[in-house]
Structures are given as C-alpha cells and as structure tokens.
C-alpha cells in the first residue's frame, strides 16, 4: 500500500451475508430431507447381510428368507421395501440377497428428488 492512500476495506457485505446464509440454509434443508433415506438404505444393507450370515440360511427356502427380512424390517421401521421385494440368488455357492428400489422425496411445492438404491448383502 502506498503512503497517503486510504486502506481498502475487507469483509463481507450484508447482501453477501444474506446470499450465503440462504445458500447454507437450502443445503441444510435438503440434507435433513435426504438423510433419512440414506439411513434406511444402510439399515436395509445391514439386515440383508445379517440374514445371509445366519447359520441356517443355506437350508432355508425363499419364503423363510423373505419372512425373516419382513420381521427385521418391522423392528427397524423399514417402510421402503418389504419381504416380497427381496431378490435372492446364488453366487459361487453363496446366497446373495438384494433389493433395488426408488425413493421419491418431496422438496419444495411440486419439486421432488428421486433416489435409486441397490442394496446388496455382500
């Protein structure tokens, strides 16, 4: 800075502060709406893995596996999928459970967010 020149002001103006606060509030609002869907996805993945790790799963039929998931879903308050939505197949002699589902989250007015999940027991 040259002598005799006034120093430049540094900082954030009121309008800049308002714009950034609106952006941060929007991001936080969206996060609070989206977080439960990802939490439910993690619970579904955990339950599928726990069902596969059960000792008698290799001898169980499809109905028993789906009933086991339905019981766990009721305990953990899973509402996105049910026992009938579970896909069951064998991969190299092991049973693999999975579920593909979509959650639609309403954001503002007629604006909504659609998230596709693919939960697997592996």
TAUR-V403056 format. One record per residue. RES is the residue in one small letter. PHI is phi in degrees with one decimal (999 if undefined). PSI is psi as a letter, one per 20 degrees, with the letter a starting at -180 (none if undefined). BURIAL is b if it has 9 or more other ideal C-beta (glycine too) atoms within 8 Angstrom, else e. Layout:
# TAUR-V403056
RES:PHI:PSI:BURIAL
RES:PHI:PSI:BURIAL
This chain:
# TAUR-V403056
x:999:p:e
x:-82.4:q:e
x:-65.0:q:e
x:90.2:i:e
x:-93.1:q:e
x:-69.0:q:e
x:-69.7:q:e
x:-75.9:q:e
x:-83.5:p:e
x:-118.8:q:e
x:141.6:a:e
x:-117.0:p:e
x:-78.0:r:e
x:-63.5:g:e
x:-67.1:h:e
x:-63.6:g:e
x:-62.5:g:b
x:-65.8:g:e
x:-62.8:g:e
x:-66.8:h:b
x:-68.2:h:e
x:-65.0:g:e
x:-63.4:g:e
x:-65.5:h:e
x:-65.7:h:e
x:-63.3:g:e
x:-66.0:g:e
x:-65.7:g:e
x:-61.1:g:e
x:-63.7:g:b
x:-61.9:g:e
x:-67.4:h:e
x:-78.8:h:b
x:-86.5:h:b
x:-55.6:g:e
x:-60.8:h:e
x:-65.9:g:b
x:-71.6:h:e
x:-65.6:g:e
x:-63.6:h:b
x:-60.5:g:b
x:-66.8:h:e
x:-68.4:h:b
x:-63.0:g:b
x:-61.6:g:b
x:-63.2:g:e
x:-67.7:h:b
x:-62.3:g:b
x:-65.1:h:b
x:-68.3:h:b
x:-66.0:g:b
x:-65.6:h:b
x:-79.0:i:e
x:-61.1:q:b
x:-68.1:h:e
x:-99.8:j:e
x:-69.7:h:b
x:-67.3:h:e
x:-97.4:i:e
x:-80.3:q:b
x:-92.5:r:e
x:-61.2:h:e
x:-64.0:g:e
x:-65.7:h:e
x:-65.5:g:b
x:-67.3:h:b
x:-66.7:h:b
x:-63.1:g:b
x:-67.5:h:b
x:-62.1:h:b
x:-66.0:g:e
x:-65.7:h:b
x:-66.6:h:b
x:-68.1:h:e
x:-66.3:g:e
x:-90.1:j:e
x:58.7:l:e
x:-87.7:p:b
x:-113.0:i:e
x:-74.3:h:b
x:-135.9:r:b
x:-126.8:a:e
x:-62.7:h:b
x:-74.6:i:e
x:-86.8:i:e
x:-79.3:p:b
x:-96.9:p:e
x:-123.5:p:b
x:-150.8:r:e
x:-102.8:p:e
x:-131.9:o:e
x:55.8:l:e
x:83.4:i:e
x:-107.6:q:e
x:-82.2:p:b
x:-120.4:p:b
x:-104.2:q:b
x:-154.3:r:b
x:-152.6:p:b
x:-110.4:p:e
x:-150.6:r:b
x:-124.0:p:e
x:-115.9:p:b
x:-106.9:p:e
x:-113.4:o:b
x:-72.0:p:e
x:-100.3:f:e
x:-136.8:p:e
x:51.6:d:e
x:-100.3:j:e
x:-95.8:p:e
x:-135.2:r:e
x:-114.1:p:b
x:-113.1:p:e
x:-118.9:p:b
x:-97.2:p:e
x:-117.3:q:b
x:-130.5:n:e
x:-86.4:p:b
x:-132.6:q:b
x:-83.7:i:b
x:-78.3:none:e
